[in-house]
Amino acid sequence: MKKFLILLLVGLVALGQINPLFALTAKEIITKVDNLEDGDTSISKLTMILIDKKGNKRIRKTKGFRKDYGEDTKSITYFLSPADVKNTTFLAFDYDDEAKEDDNWLYLPALRKVKRIASGNKKDSFMGTDFSYHDMNGLNIDEWDYQIIKESAKIDGHDCWVIGSVPKKAIAKAVIKDTGYLKRVGWIRKDNFMMLQSKIWVKKGKKLKVLKASEIKKIQDIWTVGKLEMKTLDRKGRLEHATVLLFDEVLYNKGVDDNTFTTQQMERGL
C-alpha cells in the first residue's frame, strides 16, 4: 500500500494534478535570491555606460569595495573618470534589521562636502543612471507580496520561474511613495537563483524599467553577473534612457579594512 501511494503521488505530480511536496513558494524563491552567496568581501572594477534616447554614450569608470558585518553590509564606490565625476564617492550601509533605515552618503568633490541621502530621495536616480538609490541597495523583500506567475519560462536558454510582486496592502502607499514602484515581475534561474530579467512599473510618468543580467559565470566559486543593463521606457514603450554596467574585474574574500567605509575616507578619496 505504501509503495502504491508513492507511485500514485508521483503520477499525479507528473500529470500536473498536484504540486510536488518540495516545491518552493514564491517568497522562498525570492529569499534564496536575496541570500545568494557573494563572499565576505568584494573588490570590483566597473565600466558604466549611460545611453540617451539618441544613442549618445557617456562612459564612466568606478572602483568599489564591499564588506559584510554579520547580516549587515557596507560598501563604497569611487568614480575614477571622466573628469566631471572624478573623485565623487558613494557610501552605503545596508542593514538587515528592516526597522532600521539604510544609510547612504554622496561626496561631491566640487562642493568638498559629504551629503547624506534623505530617505525620501532614495527613489531618485543614482548619478544620472537608470538605477535608483534603492536599486543600488536592494529593496526590502518583506514589504512585498509574491506570486508565481509562471512555473517555467526560458531566458537565454535557462529555465526560470516568473514571479510577480506588489507592495503589501497594509503598507502599499508608503512602499510606493518610498520606492516609486507599483509592481515588479522577475525571471529567476532555477539552477542557481540568479535574477536574469526584471520588469518594474514606475508610478511617476507611468514608465517601465527593464533590467537584464547576462555574462553570468562563477568567480572563486561564486555566481557573478558580468553585465547589467537597465532600460527606462516611456508609457508608449519608447526608450528614454539606458545604463549598462560592465564588471571588468571582481575579487572576492580579499582583505578590506574597516576604515574604508567612513565619511572621512570619502573625502580622502581612493
PADREN-251512 format. One record per residue (C-alpha): residue in three letters; residue number from 0; z, y, x. Coordinates in Angstrom, 2 decimals, padded with zeros to 5 digits. Layout:
<recs>
res=ALA, n=NUM, pz=Z, py=Y, px=X
...
</recs>
This chain:
<recs>
res=MET, n=0, pz=000.00, py=000.00, px=000.00
res=LYS, n=1, pz=000.87, py=002.44, px=002.83
res=LYS, n=2, pz=-002.49, py=001.82, px=004.52
res=PHE, n=3, pz=-004.27, py=002.26, px=001.21
res=LEU, n=4, pz=-002.62, py=005.65, px=000.62
res=ILE, n=5, pz=-003.55, py=006.81, px=004.10
res=LEU, n=6, pz=-007.18, py=005.77, px=003.59
res=LEU, n=7, pz=-007.22, py=007.45, px=000.18
res=LEU, n=8, pz=-005.85, py=010.67, px=001.69
res=VAL, n=9, pz=-008.45, py=010.63, px=004.48
res=GLY, n=10, pz=-011.20, py=010.03, px=001.92
res=LEU, n=11, pz=-010.11, py=012.94, px=-000.26
res=VAL, n=12, pz=-009.98, py=015.23, px=002.76
res=ALA, n=13, pz=-013.49, py=014.17, px=003.77
res=LEU, n=14, pz=-014.75, py=014.86, px=000.24
res=GLY, n=15, pz=-013.13, py=018.28, px=000.25
res=GLN, n=16, pz=-010.86, py=017.44, px=-002.68
res=ILE, n=17, pz=-007.70, py=018.46, px=-000.82
res=ASN, n=18, pz=-006.90, py=020.34, px=002.37
res=PRO, n=19, pz=-005.58, py=018.35, px=005.34
res=LEU, n=20, pz=-001.81, py=018.49, px=005.68
res=PHE, n=21, pz=-002.16, py=020.01, px=009.14
res=ALA, n=22, pz=-004.42, py=022.88, px=008.01
res=LEU, n=23, pz=-003.28, py=026.29, px=009.17
res=THR, n=24, pz=-002.67, py=029.17, px=006.80
res=ALA, n=25, pz=-004.42, py=032.49, px=007.34
res=LYS, n=26, pz=-001.18, py=034.08, px=008.56
res=GLU, n=27, pz=-000.58, py=031.21, px=011.01
res=ILE, n=28, pz=-004.07, py=031.66, px=012.44
res=ILE, n=29, pz=-003.58, py=035.42, px=012.87
res=THR, n=30, pz=-000.19, py=034.80, px=014.51
res=LYS, n=31, pz=-001.85, py=032.48, px=017.03
res=VAL, n=32, pz=-004.44, py=035.18, px=017.75
res=ASP, n=33, pz=-001.64, py=037.70, px=018.27
res=ASN, n=34, pz=000.24, py=035.32, px=020.58
res=LEU, n=35, pz=-002.67, py=034.31, px=022.82
res=GLU, n=36, pz=-001.72, py=033.79, px=026.47
res=ASP, n=37, pz=-002.53, py=036.89, px=028.52
res=GLY, n=38, pz=-000.34, py=036.41, px=031.59
res=ASP, n=39, pz=002.88, py=038.18, px=032.52
res=THR, n=40, pz=000.89, py=040.98, px=034.16
res=SER, n=41, pz=-002.73, py=042.04, px=034.43
res=ILE, n=42, pz=-004.75, py=044.47, px=036.54
res=SER, n=43, pz=-008.21, py=045.36, px=035.27
res=LYS, n=44, pz=-011.20, py=047.50, px=036.18
res=LEU, n=45, pz=-013.25, py=048.69, px=033.26
res=THR, n=46, pz=-016.56, py=050.41, px=032.59
res=MET, n=47, pz=-016.54, py=052.38, px=029.35
res=ILE, n=48, pz=-019.90, py=053.36, px=027.80
res=LEU, n=49, pz=-019.97, py=055.92, px=024.97
res=ILE, n=50, pz=-023.21, py=055.96, px=022.96
res=ASP, n=51, pz=-024.14, py=058.59, px=020.39
res=LYS, n=52, pz=-026.49, py=058.08, px=017.41
res=LYS, n=53, pz=-029.48, py=059.19, px=019.50
res=GLY, n=54, pz=-028.74, py=056.58, px=022.16
res=ASN, n=55, pz=-027.42, py=059.02, px=024.75
res=LYS, n=56, pz=-024.81, py=057.45, px=027.01
res=ARG, n=57, pz=-021.74, py=058.65, px=028.86
res=ILE, n=58, pz=-020.18, py=056.28, px=031.40
res=ARG, n=59, pz=-016.54, py=056.26, px=032.45
res=LYS, n=60, pz=-014.62, py=054.11, px=034.92
res=THR, n=61, pz=-010.96, py=053.16, px=034.48
res=LYS, n=62, pz=-008.29, py=051.02, px=036.07
res=GLY, n=63, pz=-005.42, py=049.59, px=034.05
res=PHE, n=64, pz=-002.11, py=047.81, px=034.62
res=ARG, n=65, pz=-000.06, py=045.82, px=032.09
res=LYS, n=66, pz=003.29, py=044.05, px=032.27
res=ASP, n=67, pz=005.29, py=042.02, px=029.77
res=TYR, n=68, pz=009.01, py=042.66, px=029.29
res=GLY, n=69, pz=010.06, py=039.72, px=027.18
res=GLU, n=70, pz=008.22, py=040.29, px=023.90
res=ASP, n=71, pz=007.55, py=043.97, px=024.70
res=THR, n=72, pz=004.56, py=045.20, px=026.73
res=LYS, n=73, pz=003.95, py=048.27, px=028.88
res=SER, n=74, pz=000.50, py=049.37, px=030.02
res=ILE, n=75, pz=-001.08, py=052.31, px=031.82
res=THR, n=76, pz=-004.74, py=053.27, px=032.14
res=TYR, n=77, pz=-006.15, py=055.69, px=034.74
res=PHE, n=78, pz=-009.54, py=057.36, px=034.25
res=LEU, n=79, pz=-011.35, py=057.37, px=037.61
res=SER, n=80, pz=-014.65, py=059.04, px=036.70
res=PRO, n=81, pz=-016.59, py=061.15, px=035.81
res=ALA, n=82, pz=-015.09, py=064.48, px=036.91
res=ASP, n=83, pz=-014.36, py=065.77, px=033.39
res=VAL, n=84, pz=-011.89, py=062.94, px=032.68
res=LYS, n=85, pz=-010.80, py=062.00, px=036.22
res=ASN, n=86, pz=-007.00, py=061.57, px=036.56
res=THR, n=87, pz=-006.49, py=061.51, px=032.78
res=THR, n=88, pz=-003.90, py=058.79, px=032.17
res=PHE, n=89, pz=-002.79, py=056.84, px=029.10
res=LEU, n=90, pz=000.63, py=055.15, px=028.95
res=ALA, n=91, pz=001.63, py=052.78, px=026.14
res=PHE, n=92, pz=004.83, py=050.92, px=025.24
res=ASP, n=93, pz=004.20, py=048.20, px=022.65
res=TYR, n=94, pz=007.46, py=046.98, px=021.10
res=ASP, n=95, pz=007.85, py=043.59, px=019.45
res=ASP, n=96, pz=010.52, py=044.98, px=017.10
res=GLU, n=97, pz=008.42, py=046.10, px=014.12
res=ALA, n=98, pz=011.13, py=048.56, px=013.10
res=LYS, n=99, pz=010.59, py=050.39, px=016.39
res=GLU, n=100, pz=007.66, py=052.77, px=016.72
res=ASP, n=101, pz=005.34, py=052.12, px=019.67
res=ASP, n=102, pz=005.29, py=054.92, px=022.25
res=ASN, n=103, pz=002.07, py=056.47, px=023.62
res=TRP, n=104, pz=001.59, py=059.29, px=026.12
res=LEU, n=105, pz=-001.53, py=061.04, px=027.44
res=TYR, n=106, pz=-001.65, py=063.03, px=030.68
res=LEU, n=107, pz=-004.31, py=065.75, px=030.77
res=PRO, n=108, pz=-004.82, py=067.00, px=034.35
res=ALA, n=109, pz=-006.43, py=070.26, px=033.23
res=LEU, n=110, pz=-003.18, py=071.16, px=031.46
res=ARG, n=111, pz=-000.98, py=069.38, px=034.02
res=LYS, n=112, pz=001.02, py=068.15, px=031.08
res=VAL, n=113, pz=002.09, py=064.81, px=029.61
res=LYS, n=114, pz=001.59, py=064.78, px=025.85
res=ARG, n=115, pz=003.35, py=062.28, px=023.59
res=ILE, n=116, pz=001.08, py=060.94, px=020.84
res=ALA, n=117, pz=002.77, py=061.53, px=017.48
res=SER, n=118, pz=002.92, py=058.54, px=015.14
res=GLY, n=119, pz=000.79, py=060.36, px=012.57
res=ASN, n=120, pz=-002.02, py=060.79, px=015.11
res=LYS, n=121, pz=-002.41, py=057.17, px=016.20
res=LYS, n=122, pz=-005.32, py=056.60, px=013.83
res=ASP, n=123, pz=-007.28, py=059.24, px=015.78
res=SER, n=124, pz=-009.99, py=058.44, px=018.31
res=PHE, n=125, pz=-008.81, py=057.40, px=021.76
res=MET, n=126, pz=-010.51, py=059.68, px=024.30
res=GLY, n=127, pz=-013.62, py=060.16, px=022.16
res=THR, n=128, pz=-014.28, py=056.43, px=021.79
res=ASP, n=129, pz=-014.70, py=054.36, px=018.62
res=PHE, n=130, pz=-011.26, py=052.83, px=019.27
res=SER, n=131, pz=-008.17, py=054.47, px=017.78
res=TYR, n=132, pz=-004.78, py=054.58, px=019.47
res=HIS, n=133, pz=-003.74, py=051.84, px=017.03
res=ASP, n=134, pz=-006.72, py=049.74, px=018.16
res=MET, n=135, pz=-005.57, py=050.10, px=021.76
res=ASN, n=136, pz=-002.02, py=049.00, px=020.91
res=GLY, n=137, pz=-002.83, py=046.42, px=018.25
res=LEU, n=138, pz=-001.88, py=046.59, px=014.59
res=ASN, n=139, pz=001.39, py=045.27, px=013.17
res=ILE, n=140, pz=000.35, py=041.90, px=011.72
res=ASP, n=141, pz=003.39, py=041.76, px=009.43
res=GLU, n=142, pz=002.16, py=044.81, px=007.47
res=TRP, n=143, pz=-000.88, py=042.93, px=006.17
res=ASP, n=144, pz=-001.62, py=040.06, px=003.79
res=TYR, n=145, pz=-004.18, py=037.47, px=004.92
res=GLN, n=146, pz=-006.61, py=035.14, px=003.19
res=ILE, n=147, pz=-009.13, py=032.61, px=004.48
res=ILE, n=148, pz=-012.43, py=033.83, px=003.04
res=LYS, n=149, pz=-014.48, py=031.06, px=004.59
res=GLU, n=150, pz=-013.33, py=027.88, px=006.32
res=SER, n=151, pz=-016.35, py=027.69, px=008.60
res=ALA, n=152, pz=-018.91, py=030.20, px=009.90
res=LYS, n=153, pz=-020.89, py=030.30, px=013.13
res=ILE, n=154, pz=-020.78, py=033.25, px=015.54
res=ASP, n=155, pz=-022.76, py=032.83, px=018.77
res=GLY, n=156, pz=-022.74, py=029.08, px=018.17
res=HIS, n=157, pz=-018.94, py=028.88, px=017.79
res=ASP, n=158, pz=-017.26, py=027.58, px=014.65
res=CYS, n=159, pz=-014.98, py=030.26, px=013.21
res=TRP, n=160, pz=-012.58, py=030.94, px=010.40
res=VAL, n=161, pz=-013.37, py=034.07, px=008.40
res=ILE, n=162, pz=-010.13, py=035.80, px=007.48
res=GLY, n=163, pz=-009.67, py=038.90, px=005.35
res=SER, n=164, pz=-006.66, py=041.19, px=005.46
res=VAL, n=165, pz=-005.38, py=044.02, px=003.27
res=PRO, n=166, pz=-002.18, py=046.07, px=003.56
res=LYS, n=167, pz=000.79, py=044.57, px=001.73
res=LYS, n=168, pz=001.05, py=046.08, px=-001.74
res=ALA, n=169, pz=004.61, py=047.36, px=-001.31
res=ILE, n=170, pz=003.65, py=049.44, px=001.74
res=ALA, n=171, pz=-000.11, py=049.82, px=001.27
res=LYS, n=172, pz=-000.14, py=053.62, px=001.03
res=ALA, n=173, pz=001.96, py=054.01, px=004.17
res=VAL, n=174, pz=-000.13, py=051.50, px=006.17
res=ILE, n=175, pz=-003.42, py=053.12, px=005.15
res=LYS, n=176, pz=-002.06, py=056.56, px=005.99
res=ASP, n=177, pz=-000.82, py=055.31, px=009.37
res=THR, n=178, pz=-003.88, py=053.27, px=010.45
res=GLY, n=179, pz=-006.65, py=054.85, px=008.39
res=TYR, n=180, pz=-007.82, py=051.33, px=007.48
res=LEU, n=181, pz=-008.35, py=049.96, px=003.95
res=LYS, n=182, pz=-009.15, py=046.33, px=004.78
res=ARG, n=183, pz=-010.44, py=044.10, px=007.57
res=VAL, n=184, pz=-012.38, py=040.87, px=008.00
res=GLY, n=185, pz=-012.26, py=038.83, px=011.21
res=TRP, n=186, pz=-014.18, py=035.87, px=012.64
res=ILE, n=187, pz=-011.87, py=033.71, px=014.78
res=ARG, n=188, pz=-012.97, py=030.87, px=017.05
res=LYS, n=189, pz=-011.35, py=027.60, px=016.07
res=ASP, n=190, pz=-011.22, py=026.15, px=019.59
res=ASN, n=191, pz=-009.32, py=028.99, px=021.28
res=PHE, n=192, pz=-008.26, py=031.51, px=018.56
res=MET, n=193, pz=-010.27, py=034.35, px=020.09
res=MET, n=194, pz=-011.46, py=037.06, px=017.69
res=LEU, n=195, pz=-015.25, py=037.18, px=018.06
res=GLN, n=196, pz=-016.06, py=039.75, px=015.42
res=SER, n=197, pz=-014.27, py=042.09, px=013.07
res=LYS, n=198, pz=-015.29, py=044.50, px=010.31
res=ILE, n=199, pz=-012.92, py=047.34, px=009.47
res=TRP, n=200, pz=-013.22, py=049.58, px=006.43
res=VAL, n=201, pz=-012.12, py=053.13, px=007.22
res=LYS, n=202, pz=-010.73, py=055.36, px=004.47
res=LYS, n=203, pz=-011.88, py=058.68, px=005.93
res=GLY, n=204, pz=-015.58, py=059.15, px=005.27
res=LYS, n=205, pz=-015.86, py=055.60, px=003.87
res=LYS, n=206, pz=-017.06, py=054.44, px=007.26
res=LEU, n=207, pz=-017.30, py=050.91, px=008.63
res=LYS, n=208, pz=-016.29, py=049.87, px=012.14
res=VAL, n=209, pz=-017.76, py=046.67, px=013.57
res=LEU, n=210, pz=-016.18, py=045.04, px=016.62
res=LYS, n=211, pz=-017.94, py=042.36, px=018.66
res=ALA, n=212, pz=-016.41, py=040.38, px=021.55
res=SER, n=213, pz=-018.64, py=038.46, px=023.97
res=GLU, n=214, pz=-018.94, py=037.10, px=027.52
res=ILE, n=215, pz=-015.70, py=035.19, px=026.95
res=LYS, n=216, pz=-014.59, py=032.97, px=029.82
res=LYS, n=217, pz=-011.47, py=031.62, px=031.46
res=ILE, n=218, pz=-009.98, py=033.60, px=034.34
res=GLN, n=219, pz=-006.99, py=031.94, px=036.02
res=ASP, n=220, pz=-006.97, py=029.55, px=033.05
res=ILE, n=221, pz=-006.63, py=032.45, px=030.56
res=TRP, n=222, pz=-009.34, py=033.12, px=027.97
res=THR, n=223, pz=-010.68, py=036.60, px=028.72
res=VAL, n=224, pz=-013.18, py=038.86, px=026.96
res=GLY, n=225, pz=-015.86, py=040.26, px=029.27
res=LYS, n=226, pz=-017.45, py=042.68, px=026.81
res=LEU, n=227, pz=-016.17, py=044.53, px=023.74
res=GLU, n=228, pz=-018.41, py=046.65, px=021.54
res=MET, n=229, pz=-017.20, py=048.83, px=018.68
res=LYS, n=230, pz=-019.73, py=050.49, px=016.39
res=THR, n=231, pz=-018.99, py=053.14, px=013.77
res=LEU, n=232, pz=-021.38, py=053.17, px=010.80
res=ASP, n=233, pz=-021.57, py=055.81, px=008.10
res=ARG, n=234, pz=-021.39, py=054.99, px=004.38
res=LYS, n=235, pz=-025.13, py=054.23, px=004.38
res=GLY, n=236, pz=-024.82, py=051.81, px=007.28
res=ARG, n=237, pz=-026.36, py=054.12, px=009.86
res=LEU, n=238, pz=-024.97, py=054.17, px=013.40
res=GLU, n=239, pz=-022.82, py=057.22, px=014.14
res=HIS, n=240, pz=-021.39, py=056.21, px=017.50
res=ALA, n=241, pz=-020.66, py=053.15, px=019.63
res=THR, n=242, pz=-018.36, py=052.26, px=022.51
res=VAL, n=243, pz=-018.93, py=049.39, px=024.94
res=LEU, n=244, pz=-016.14, py=048.15, px=027.21
res=LEU, n=245, pz=-017.19, py=046.05, px=030.20
res=PHE, n=246, pz=-014.36, py=044.30, px=032.01
res=ASP, n=247, pz=-015.62, py=044.37, px=035.60
res=GLU, n=248, pz=-012.55, py=042.72, px=037.12
res=VAL, n=249, pz=-009.39, py=041.16, px=035.70
res=LEU, n=250, pz=-006.48, py=039.74, px=037.71
res=TYR, n=251, pz=-003.51, py=038.06, px=036.08
res=ASN, n=252, pz=000.07, py=037.48, px=037.24
res=LYS, n=253, pz=-000.07, py=039.77, px=040.26
res=GLY, n=254, pz=002.89, py=041.94, px=041.19
res=VAL, n=255, pz=003.10, py=045.18, px=039.17
res=ASP, n=256, pz=006.03, py=047.49, px=039.94
res=ASP, n=257, pz=008.19, py=048.71, px=037.05
res=ASN, n=258, pz=007.82, py=052.29, px=038.29
res=THR, n=259, pz=004.12, py=052.07, px=037.39
res=PHE, n=260, pz=004.99, py=052.68, px=033.74
res=THR, n=261, pz=006.60, py=056.12, px=033.81
res=THR, n=262, pz=005.51, py=059.61, px=032.81
res=GLN, n=263, pz=006.24, py=060.72, px=036.39
res=GLN, n=264, pz=003.70, py=058.16, px=037.64
res=MET, n=265, pz=001.17, py=059.53, px=035.16
res=GLU, n=266, pz=001.44, py=062.93, px=036.82
res=ARG, n=267, pz=001.23, py=061.48, px=040.34
res=GLY, n=268, pz=-001.93, py=059.51, px=039.50
res=LEU, n=269, pz=-003.27, py=056.25, px=040.80
</recs>
